[in-house]
Amino acid sequence: MAYIIREIFTAKPGQAGKMARMFKKMAAAYPDMKGARVMTDMVGPYNTVVMEMEVNKIAEWEKYMDEMRSGKPDPNMTPELMKEMSNYHEMFLTGRREIWRIE
């Protein structure tokens, strides 16, 4: 069984493109992030940015999230990307997470 994890953000005006580029760099830093992709809106709420990844087990995603929250330097990311990611909260108004089981 596999799962799709979607991190969905409403970016502040003028920040959606910057946020999408940052997420693409982050996805590239993790080659084991199967099916990772970044999407921006065509219709629907403006300034929507979605980071989507696929995992085989929820535990994989939980491990990744624990590592991100630990505050330790991430060996997958360059210092420049870590600095860029450190203030991504300033780029969005709201966000939510969706977890889908693939049948």
Secondary structure, 3 states (H helix, E strand, C coil): CEEEEEEEEEECCCCHHHHHHHHHHHHHHCCCCCCCEEEECCCCCCCEEEEEEEECCHHHHHHHHHHHHCCCCCCCCCHHHHHHHHCHHHHEEEEEEEEEEEC
